[in-house]
Structure formats: structure tokens, C-alpha cells
Amino acid sequence: MTRDERRELSAAEALGALTPEELAMLEEGAADDPLLARELEADRATVAALEARLPREAPSRDLLERIMAEVGRLEAAEGAASGATPRETARRGLGRLRLPRIAVAAVAAAAAITIGVAVLGGDDLGEPDAVASIAGAPEFSAVAGEAELYDGDTLRVRLDSAPPPPAGHHYEVWVLRNGVELMDSVGELSGDGEHEYRLALTGTFAAVEISVEPNDGDPEHSGVSLAGGRFTT
């Protein structure tokens, strides 16, 4: 199972859209892969949080058609980049058509989870419990930003001047909990802008880091940092 496939299954499971066979495959993979297990917990928490804030309403046909058109455009671009034939790209896209016509919030969550981050937006979280000024590593000195923690389970990250990740790599957001030696991955970061992550973790947090990770599915930190900072209350 590739990294993209497992993230796709994880997002679909959080939305209740997997077949029994797919669910069994996902649970088997999560049992052997700590990163996948954490991603699954985070996806479920994100959808639950959105559903708690927004009512379940069937999306209008116009909205659904625009979402599917954008999905098709992205899949076509991905297929062209990977050298896949139109038939192969279309076959991969059929799986998404099984998703139920659920809340607009859940549709938005699915799109956000699929690209690795939950981009919730809005300013209704109140005052943050802790704030970290993000500074770039020496080789990425132009990168800056800020991370904020809310209610012990929401991380908001704003990043500026980040270069595109190297080919075959992506950016990953990590947090360091007080009293814990290893950092926990909370999700991928797509680039500049403001992103929110729902944390499936307990405890208080000492620091945040954004790393440069190869797209090889390895759940361990690569050791290469883009930027980071320590939280202060």
C-alpha cells in the first residue's frame, strides 16, 4: 500500500465510506504502521470536530459537481505527471465516486485530509493556550511563521516564504510533548499559508517542527528540519 493510497483510505474511513474489505485492509495496515495509525486517529478527530461545529446537510448539486470537477482536474494533472494513461487515471478516480453525499463539512474535510492537512480557517478558537515563533533552519533562513495551540487539541500553523519541497519529498509537521523524547507527526504541510491540525494526542507541548521527508512511507523523522520553534504560554 503506497503512502497516497493509505491516506486516501484513512480519509474515507473517517467519513464512513469504506467497504468491509477496504476497512479490513486499512486496520491491518494500521496495526503494523504507527504513522498510519496516527493519521487515522487524526482524520477521525478532524471529521468529528467539523461535524460538531457544522450541521450535516446534503451539498447542492452545483457544489458537488464543482468539487468533483476539481478532483478530476487534479487527478488528470497527477496522471500526466506520473505517465499514467487516461484509462488508468479514470480507473483510480472511480473509487472516490463511492463516497456518500454527506455534509458539506465532511466533503470539505475529505478534500483537506486527502492533501494531508485540515485547513479549517476561521478565527473562532479564542485566545491560544501557547504560541511558538517559527524560524527557519540555517539553510532555510527566509522561512518564518507562527504556531498556536488551542484547547489542548488544535494546532494552527502559519508558514511564510517556504520553498517548494524537493522532488520526491514533502513537508511534515511534528510536535514535541513535554516529558517525551520523540516527536509525534500530526500531518503534512502543503506550503505557505495557515493550516489547522486536530491533535489525537494527550499532554502539553514543548515545541513544533516542520521537517523535510522523503515520500517513502517511513514513519520516522528524516532528521532534516525546515523550521521550528518552542511554545511559550
N, C-alpha and C positions, 0 to 999 in steps of 0.2 A: 504494500500500500504506500503510495507516494505521499509526500507532505501535503500537497494540494488536495489529494483525494481524502485524506483523513480529516483535514479541516472542513471540507465540504460535508462529509458525513457527520462530523461533530455539530456543525451549524444546523443541519437538517434534523438531527436527533433532538436538539434543543427546541425545535419548532414542532416536534411530533410528526415528522414527515418521512421516517424510515420504514422500510418493510421489515418484517421479523428477521429475514436473512441478513439485511444490512446492519440491523441493530446488533445481532449476534457477532458479526464481523467486527463492528466498532468496539463492543465490550471486550472481545478477545484482544484486540489491539491495545486498548487502554490498560488492560491488566499487565501487559508487558512493556508499556511505554509511559513513563511518568509524565513526560511533556504532554502527550496526547490526553492523559487523564486530567491534567491541569487545564488544558484547553477546553475539554468537555465540561468541566465544572464551571469555568468562566463563561462559556457560551450559555449554559443553563441559567447562570446567575444574571447575565445580561438580558436575556429574554424575559425572565421573571421580573426584573426591575422595570423593564419597559411596560410590561403588561400591568404592573401595579400602578404605573403613572398614567397610562393611556387606555381608553376602553377598547375592547375588541369590536371592530367594525369592519364589514366587508369593504375592501377598497373599490373605488369606482372602476368601471371598465377602462376608462381613459388612463387612470393611474397605473393599473395593472399592465395595460398594453405598453405604456411608456417604460415601465420597469423592465418588461420582457424584451422590448426593443433594445434597451441599453445593454442588457445581458447578452443579447445576440450580437451586438456590435463588439463588445469586449471579447466574446468567445471567438468571433471571426478574426479579430486582431491577434488573439493568442494563438489561434490555429495557424495564421500566416507566419507568425514569428517562430513557431515550432516546426513548421514544414508539414503540418497535418493537412490532409486533403479536406475539401468542403464536406464530403460524406462523413469522415471521421469526426470533424468538429461538430457537425449536426448530431451525430450519434451520442457524443458526450453531453450535448446540451439537452437531450431528451430527459435525462434524469431530473432536471430541475422542474420540468413540467408536472411532476408528481406532487409538488408542494401544494398544500391545500390553500383555499382562498381565505386566509386568516386575517387578523388585524393589520391595519396599515402599519402599526408599530412593529409588529412581528416581521412583516415584509422588509421594513427598513432595517431591523436588527439582522435579518438574514444576510442582506447585502453587506452590511458593515462587518459582520463576523467573517464572511467569506474572504474579504480582503485583509482580515487579521486584526481589525480594531473596531471597537464600538464607538462610533463618532456620534455622541448624543447631543452635544451642543446645549445651549440654554444657560441661564445664569441663576437657576432656582435652587442651587445647592447651599446657599448661605455662605457664612464665613468658613474658610478652610481650617481644619484642625492642625495642619502642619504644612509648611511651604519649603521647597528646595529650589535654589537658584541653580540652573543647569549651565555648565560651562563645557566647552569642547575639549577633547583630549589635545595634547600638543600638536598632533598632525592635523587636527580639525579645529583650529583656534577660532575660526569665524563662527562656529556653531554656538548658539545661546538659547536660553529658554527658561521655563519655569515648570515645576511640578507641584500640584496641590493635592492634599489628602482630605477627604470629606467623610465623616461618619464612620470611619474605620473600614469602609468597603468600596470607596470610589476614588480612583486616581485620575486626575486631569493633568495632561502633559501638553505643553505648548512648546514647539520647537521652531527655531528660525535659522535660516542660512545653512541648512543641511544639504550636502551634495547628494546626488543620486547614489544609492549603494552600488558597489562594484558588480560587474556582471556575475551572475550565479550566486549572489548574496542578498540578504535583506537585513533590515534593522529590527532588533528585538528589544523590548522594554523589560527591565528587571527591577525588582525591589529587594532590599536587604532588610530583614526583620531584626529587631533588637534581640540579642541573645542567640542568633542563628548565624552560623559561619558561611553558609552557601546562599547565594541569591536565588530568588524564585522568578521564573519567567511569567509575565502577565499578558503577553501578546506581541504581535508585530506592530511596527510603526511604518506608515506609508510615506511619510515625508513631512515637509513643513506644515504648520497649522496646529490646530488644537484638537486633541483626541481625549476620549474618556475610556477608562477600563473599569469593569466591575471586578473587584478582587474576591477570589474564593479562598482567602487566607485569613488567619486569625493572628492577633498580636499587634504590636506597634512597629513602626517602620523607621529605620535609621537613614536609608539612602535610596536613591533611584539611579539607574544607569541605563544607557542605550548602547547596545553592542552591535557589532557587525558580524553577522552569522552566515555561514555557507548554507545553501539550500540542499543540505544532505540529510535532513531529518534528525541530526544528532541533538538530543535534548540538553547537552551540556553547554555551558558558556564557552565561547570560542577563545576568550582571553583578549579579544580586540575591542577596545572601547571607542565609541563615537563621542559620547558626552556623559556627564553625570553630575550629581550634587547630593549634599546631605540635607535631611529635613531638620527644620527648626520649628518650634511651636511658639 
